[in-house]
Amino acid sequence: MNDVVLLGVGMTTCGKFLERSLYDMTKIAVGDALKDAGISIEQVEAAYCGNLLSPWGYHEEHIFNFTGVIGQELLKPLGIGSIAVHNTRNACGTGGAAFQLAFLDIAAGFHDCVLVMAIEKGYMPDREQYLRMMSPPLKPGETTLRYSAPVEQMSQRCRHYMQKYGLTKQQIAWVCSKNHINASLNPFAQYRKPYTVEEVLADKPVVEPFTRCMCAPNGDGGAAAILCSRKFAQRYTTSPIFVATSVVRKGNDHFDPDQPALDERVAREAEERAGIAPSDIGVLELADATTWTEITGYWGVGLCKKEDAPAFIDSKATALTGKYPVNTSGGMESRGEPFGATGMLQITEVVWQMRGMCKERQVAGPPKVGLSQIAGGWQDWDAEDGICAAAIFKR
């Protein structure tokens, strides 16, 4: 495989932007990625676009045509040429899946310079409509939609772990507070109010043990990156960041709490392919649809043993000043979760941290190795997530 360089990144702010279109966000994210890379759109040889949701505000007769060629449509105003444009839809892992396709393109030597982007309009003002859209489909014999099924599933598995290993609600709240404090230092975050542990615990209950602060909000946002060959990159940078690997897997149809879960299998495969140990990683962006999923990532990535997660949290190793800073952006809980764009937002933060560009939230180093991992996609009550995608970066 050929070396793959991440030459440039760009992203929008995250938030609830009824007035901002997919075109607007594409222009910002892609334009900033091209500027960061120091290249023009004419130099892009192929493009990979991730988008999960149909754009709100379009009439039914426009949905098929627009979403069927959404990458082509969004890039047209930017002057994209007659190149290959690939569109990807893969639940919350959409951005990570699109990124892997772009990575494999350069690694295989098919192109020298490609664009990957993930753009999402995830905010829907009508909450009932939003909840119906996010609910798993009814199965034979069922009559009532389970609006919060994914969150309920996470809460059940979290409570099981708490009973078995002694994790406390205060420890969960510390992880959540840490993320909200990080987001308060991130001008791109959707919510920038810092929360103390006490404020997290006092927030509106959702489902035990989660409060509202512990759950990722829906919203709008997007990010883009330029990937290229080492030879192409030599003309534009003397300090390249390499994409060591990208791994994507489907979850098992049955979740077994006593076996390595999907996020662990993906992270360990990525680390093996990249030739690194967990102790080498200097910054991590982990999926945190709820605070619980970040915690499972601690032992999934290999930062601690599964049974030691409560003590690991108490060590504050995942804080900005800790040994393994996690979700320096604020994570999905507070930076925001524009669904299909999240994986690319994570990658942008990791790259910025590795370049030393994050100002008040910058971690020590800057790190030489970074990891991003996103998971999601409902399969069933007793199943794992539908997708998990991880990428590892080196400089």
C-alpha positions as CSV (number, residue, x, y, z in Angstrom):
1,M,0.0,0.0,0.0
2,N,1.1,3.5,-0.7
3,D,1.6,6.1,2.0
4,V,-1.5,8.4,2.5
5,V,-1.1,12.0,3.6
6,L,-3.8,14.1,5.1
7,L,-2.9,17.4,3.5
8,G,-5.8,19.7,4.6
9,V,-8.9,19.9,6.7
10,G,-11.8,22.2,7.2
11,M,-15.1,22.3,9.1
12,T,-18.1,24.4,9.9
13,T,-19.3,25.3,13.3
14,C,-21.9,23.0,14.7
15,G,-25.4,24.1,15.7
16,K,-29.1,24.4,14.8
17,F,-29.0,26.5,11.6
18,L,-32.4,26.6,9.9
19,E,-31.1,29.3,7.6
20,R,-27.9,27.5,6.6
21,S,-28.1,25.1,3.6
22,L,-26.1,22.1,2.7
23,Y,-24.5,24.2,0.0
24,D,-23.4,26.8,2.5
25,M,-21.8,24.2,4.8
26,T,-20.1,22.5,1.8
27,K,-18.6,25.8,0.7
28,I,-17.2,26.4,4.2
29,A,-15.8,22.9,4.9
30,V,-14.5,22.2,1.4
31,G,-13.2,25.7,0.9
32,D,-11.3,25.7,4.1
33,A,-9.9,22.2,3.4
34,L,-8.6,23.3,0.0
35,K,-7.1,26.5,1.5
36,D,-5.5,24.5,4.3
37,A,-4.0,22.1,1.8
38,G,-2.8,24.9,-0.5
39,I,-4.4,23.5,-3.6
40,S,-7.3,24.3,-5.9
41,I,-10.5,22.3,-6.6
42,E,-9.1,21.6,-10.1
43,Q,-6.4,19.4,-8.6
44,V,-8.9,17.1,-6.9
45,E,-9.1,13.8,-8.9
46,A,-12.0,12.1,-7.1
47,A,-14.5,13.0,-4.3
48,Y,-16.2,11.0,-1.6
49,C,-19.3,12.5,0.0
50,G,-21.0,11.4,3.2
51,N,-24.6,12.4,4.0
52,L,-27.1,10.5,6.0
53,L,-30.3,12.5,6.1
54,S,-32.4,14.0,3.3
55,P,-32.2,17.8,3.5
56,W,-35.1,19.4,5.3
57,G,-37.2,21.9,3.4
58,Y,-37.1,19.9,0.1
59,H,-40.4,18.8,-1.4
60,E,-40.9,15.1,-1.8
61,E,-40.5,15.3,-5.6
62,H,-36.9,16.7,-5.1
63,I,-35.7,14.1,-2.6
64,F,-34.8,11.3,-5.0
65,N,-32.9,13.4,-7.5
66,F,-31.1,15.6,-5.0
67,T,-30.0,12.9,-2.6
68,G,-29.2,10.4,-5.3
69,V,-26.4,12.6,-6.5
70,I,-25.9,14.7,-3.4
71,G,-22.1,15.0,-3.7
72,Q,-22.3,16.0,-7.3
73,E,-24.9,18.6,-6.5
74,L,-23.2,20.1,-3.5
75,L,-19.8,20.3,-5.2
76,K,-21.1,21.7,-8.5
77,P,-21.1,25.4,-7.3
78,L,-17.4,25.0,-6.3
79,G,-16.4,24.1,-9.8
80,I,-15.8,20.4,-9.4
81,G,-14.9,18.8,-12.7
82,S,-16.0,15.7,-14.5
83,I,-14.5,13.4,-11.9
84,A,-15.6,10.4,-10.0
85,V,-17.9,11.4,-7.1
86,H,-19.0,8.6,-4.7
87,N,-21.8,9.1,-2.2
88,T,-21.9,7.2,1.1
89,R,-24.7,6.6,3.7
90,N,-23.8,4.6,6.7
91,A,-25.7,5.8,9.8
92,C,-23.6,7.8,12.3
93,G,-20.5,6.1,10.8
94,T,-21.1,7.8,7.5
95,G,-18.2,10.2,7.7
96,G,-15.8,7.4,8.9
97,A,-17.0,5.2,6.0
98,A,-16.5,7.9,3.4
99,F,-13.0,8.6,4.8
100,Q,-12.0,4.9,4.5
101,L,-13.0,4.9,0.8
102,A,-10.9,8.0,0.2
103,F,-8.0,6.4,2.2
104,L,-8.1,3.2,0.2
105,D,-8.2,5.1,-3.1
106,I,-4.9,6.8,-2.4
107,A,-3.4,3.8,-0.7
108,A,-4.1,1.7,-3.8
109,G,-2.5,4.3,-6.0
110,F,-5.6,5.0,-8.0
111,H,-5.4,8.7,-7.6
112,D,-2.9,11.2,-6.2
113,C,-5.3,13.7,-4.6
114,V,-8.9,13.2,-3.4
115,L,-11.5,15.1,-1.4
116,V,-13.6,13.5,1.3
117,M,-16.4,15.4,3.0
118,A,-19.4,14.7,5.2
119,I,-22.2,17.3,5.4
120,E,-25.4,17.1,7.5
121,K,-28.6,18.9,8.2
122,G,-29.5,17.0,11.4
123,Y,-31.7,19.5,13.2
124,M,-35.4,19.1,12.8
125,P,-37.7,21.7,14.6
126,D,-40.6,19.3,14.8
127,R,-39.5,17.0,17.7
128,E,-42.2,14.4,17.2
129,Q,-41.3,14.0,13.6
130,Y,-37.6,13.8,14.5
131,L,-38.3,11.1,17.1
132,R,-40.4,9.1,14.7
133,M,-37.6,9.3,12.1
134,M,-35.0,8.1,14.6
135,S,-37.2,5.2,16.0
136,P,-36.5,1.6,14.9
137,P,-39.1,0.3,12.5
138,L,-42.0,-1.8,14.0
139,K,-41.6,-5.5,13.8
140,P,-44.5,-8.1,13.4
141,G,-46.6,-7.9,16.5
142,E,-45.3,-4.5,17.7
143,T,-47.7,-1.5,17.8
144,T,-45.8,1.2,19.5
145,L,-42.7,3.0,18.3
146,R,-39.8,3.1,20.8
147,Y,-38.7,6.7,20.4
148,S,-35.6,6.4,22.5
149,A,-34.6,2.8,21.7
150,P,-30.8,3.5,21.1
151,V,-30.5,5.5,24.3
152,E,-32.5,3.0,26.3
153,Q,-30.2,0.2,25.0
154,M,-27.1,2.1,26.1
155,S,-28.7,2.8,29.5
156,Q,-29.4,-0.9,30.1
157,R,-25.9,-1.9,29.2
158,C,-24.5,0.9,31.4
159,R,-26.6,-0.1,34.4
160,H,-25.4,-3.7,34.0
161,Y,-21.8,-2.6,34.0
162,M,-22.4,-0.3,37.0
163,Q,-23.8,-3.2,39.0
164,K,-20.9,-5.5,38.1
165,Y,-17.9,-3.2,38.3
166,G,-19.0,-0.4,40.6
167,L,-19.1,2.5,38.2
168,T,-20.9,5.4,39.9
169,K,-23.2,8.0,38.4
170,Q,-20.7,10.7,39.7
171,Q,-17.9,9.1,37.7
172,I,-20.1,9.1,34.6
173,A,-20.9,12.8,35.3
174,W,-17.2,13.6,35.6
175,V,-16.6,12.3,32.0
176,C,-19.5,14.4,30.8
177,S,-18.4,17.5,32.6
178,K,-14.9,17.1,31.2
179,N,-16.4,17.1,27.7
180,H,-18.5,20.2,28.3
181,I,-15.5,22.0,29.7
182,N,-13.5,21.1,26.5
183,A,-16.4,22.4,24.3
184,S,-16.4,25.7,26.2
185,L,-12.9,26.2,24.7
186,N,-13.9,25.2,21.2
187,P,-15.4,28.0,18.9
188,F,-16.8,25.3,16.6
189,A,-18.9,23.6,19.3
190,Q,-22.7,23.6,19.4
191,Y,-22.9,24.1,23.2
192,R,-20.1,26.0,24.9
193,K,-21.4,26.2,28.5
194,P,-19.1,24.4,30.9
195,Y,-20.9,22.1,33.4
196,T,-19.7,21.0,36.8
197,V,-20.3,17.4,37.9
198,E,-23.1,18.7,40.2
199,E,-24.7,20.6,37.3
200,V,-24.5,17.4,35.1
201,L,-26.3,15.4,37.8
202,A,-28.9,18.0,38.3
203,D,-29.8,18.3,34.6
204,K,-33.1,17.0,33.2
205,P,-33.3,13.2,33.6
206,V,-33.5,11.2,30.3
207,V,-33.3,7.6,31.3
208,E,-31.3,6.3,34.3
209,P,-28.4,6.9,34.7
210,F,-28.3,9.6,31.9
211,T,-29.2,13.2,32.2
212,R,-29.7,15.5,29.2
213,C,-26.0,16.7,29.4
214,M,-24.9,13.1,28.9
215,C,-26.7,12.7,25.6
216,A,-25.6,14.1,22.2
217,P,-27.8,16.7,20.6
218,N,-28.9,16.7,17.0
219,G,-27.7,19.5,14.8
220,D,-26.1,20.7,11.6
221,G,-22.4,20.7,10.5
222,G,-19.8,19.3,8.2
223,A,-16.1,18.7,7.6
224,A,-13.8,17.9,4.7
225,A,-10.3,16.7,4.2
226,I,-7.8,16.4,1.3
227,L,-6.0,13.1,1.1
228,C,-3.0,12.6,-1.2
229,S,0.0,10.5,-2.0
230,R,3.4,11.2,-0.4
231,K,4.7,12.4,-3.7
232,F,1.9,14.9,-4.2
233,A,2.2,16.2,-0.6
234,Q,6.0,16.9,-1.0
235,R,5.0,20.0,-3.1
236,Y,2.9,21.5,-0.3
237,T,4.2,20.5,3.1
238,T,7.4,19.6,4.9
239,S,5.6,18.2,8.0
240,P,3.0,15.8,6.7
241,I,0.4,13.9,8.8
242,F,0.0,10.4,7.6
243,V,-3.1,8.3,7.7
244,A,-1.7,5.1,9.2
245,T,-4.9,3.1,8.7
246,S,-8.7,3.2,8.5
247,V,-10.9,0.3,9.6
248,V,-14.6,-0.2,9.2
249,R,-16.6,-3.2,10.5
250,K,-20.3,-4.2,11.0
251,G,-21.4,-5.2,14.5
252,N,-22.5,-8.7,15.4
253,D,-26.2,-9.6,15.4
254,H,-25.9,-10.5,19.1
255,F,-24.2,-8.4,21.8
256,D,-22.2,-10.5,24.3
257,P,-21.1,-8.4,27.3
258,D,-18.4,-11.0,28.2
259,Q,-16.7,-10.7,24.7
260,P,-14.8,-7.9,23.0
261,A,-17.4,-5.5,21.6
262,L,-17.5,-3.9,18.2
263,D,-15.6,-0.8,19.2
264,E,-12.8,-2.9,20.8
265,R,-12.4,-5.2,17.8
266,V,-12.2,-2.2,15.4
267,A,-9.8,-0.2,17.6
268,R,-7.5,-3.2,18.2
269,E,-7.4,-4.0,14.4
270,A,-6.6,-0.4,13.7
271,E,-3.8,-0.4,16.2
272,E,-2.3,-3.6,14.8
273,R,-2.5,-2.3,11.3
274,A,-0.9,1.0,12.3
275,G,1.8,-0.8,14.3
276,I,1.1,1.1,17.5
277,A,0.3,0.4,21.1
278,P,-2.5,2.2,23.0
279,S,0.2,3.9,25.1
280,D,1.4,5.6,21.9
281,I,-1.8,7.6,21.3
282,G,-1.6,11.2,22.4
283,V,-5.1,12.4,21.5
284,L,-8.4,10.6,20.9
285,E,-11.9,11.5,19.6
286,L,-14.3,8.7,20.6
287,A,-18.0,8.2,19.9
288,D,-20.0,9.6,22.8
289,A,-23.7,9.5,21.7
290,T,-24.0,9.2,25.5
291,T,-21.2,9.4,28.0
292,W,-21.4,5.7,28.4
293,T,-20.1,5.0,24.9
294,E,-17.0,7.1,25.6
295,I,-16.4,5.1,28.7
296,T,-16.6,1.8,26.8
297,G,-14.1,3.2,24.4
298,Y,-11.5,3.5,27.2
299,W,-11.1,-0.3,27.5
300,G,-12.0,-0.7,23.8
301,V,-9.0,1.3,22.7
302,G,-6.9,-0.3,25.4
303,L,-6.3,2.6,27.7
304,C,-7.3,0.5,30.7
305,K,-8.8,-2.9,31.4
306,K,-12.6,-3.3,31.3
307,E,-12.9,-3.8,35.1
308,D,-10.6,-0.9,35.8
309,A,-12.6,1.9,34.0
310,P,-14.0,3.4,37.3
311,A,-10.4,3.8,38.7
312,F,-9.2,5.1,35.3
313,I,-11.9,7.8,35.3
314,D,-10.8,8.8,38.8
315,S,-7.2,9.2,37.6
316,K,-8.5,12.0,35.2
317,A,-6.2,10.5,32.5
318,T,-8.7,11.6,29.7
319,A,-8.7,15.3,30.7
320,L,-6.9,17.9,28.5
321,T,-3.9,17.7,30.8
322,G,-4.1,13.9,31.2
323,K,-2.0,11.2,29.6
324,Y,-4.8,10.2,27.1
325,P,-6.9,13.3,26.3
326,V,-10.2,12.2,24.9
327,N,-12.8,14.3,23.1
328,T,-10.8,17.5,23.3
329,S,-13.4,19.0,20.9
330,G,-16.2,18.5,23.5
331,G,-17.3,15.3,21.8
332,M,-20.7,14.6,20.4
333,E,-22.3,15.5,23.8
334,S,-21.4,19.2,23.4
335,R,-19.5,19.8,20.2
336,G,-22.6,18.3,18.6
337,E,-23.7,15.3,16.5
338,P,-24.6,16.1,13.0
339,F,-25.1,12.4,12.5
340,G,-23.3,11.4,9.2
341,A,-20.7,14.2,9.5
342,T,-19.5,13.3,13.0
343,G,-16.6,11.0,11.9
344,M,-15.1,13.8,9.8
345,L,-15.5,16.3,12.6
346,Q,-13.5,14.0,14.8
347,I,-10.8,13.6,12.3
348,T,-10.5,17.4,11.9
349,E,-10.0,17.8,15.6
350,V,-7.4,15.1,15.8
351,V,-5.4,16.7,13.0
352,W,-5.7,20.2,14.5
353,Q,-4.4,18.8,17.8
354,M,-1.5,17.0,16.1
355,R,-0.5,20.3,14.5
356,G,-0.7,22.2,17.7
357,M,-3.5,24.5,16.5
358,C,-6.1,24.2,19.3
359,K,-5.1,27.2,21.5
360,E,-6.8,27.0,24.9
361,R,-7.7,23.3,24.5
362,Q,-4.4,22.2,23.0
363,V,-2.9,19.1,24.6
364,A,0.8,18.7,25.4
365,G,3.2,17.5,22.7
366,P,1.7,18.2,20.2
367,P,0.8,14.5,19.9
368,K,2.6,12.3,17.4
369,V,-0.2,9.8,17.1
370,G,-4.0,10.4,17.1
371,L,-7.1,8.2,16.9
372,S,-10.7,8.8,15.9
373,Q,-13.5,6.3,16.3
374,I,-17.2,6.6,15.5
375,A,-20.0,4.0,15.9
376,G,-23.7,3.9,15.4
377,G,-26.6,2.4,13.4
378,W,-29.4,0.5,15.2
379,Q,-29.6,-3.2,14.4
380,D,-31.8,-4.6,17.3
381,W,-32.2,-4.7,21.0
382,D,-29.8,-7.5,21.6
383,A,-27.4,-6.6,18.7
384,E,-24.2,-4.4,18.4
385,D,-24.1,-1.2,16.4
386,G,-24.4,-1.5,12.7
387,I,-21.0,0.2,12.0
388,C,-17.9,1.3,13.7
389,A,-15.1,3.2,11.9
390,A,-11.6,4.0,13.3
391,A,-8.7,5.9,11.8
392,I,-5.1,6.4,13.2
393,F,-2.9,9.3,12.3
394,K,0.9,9.7,12.6
395,R,3.3,12.6,12.1
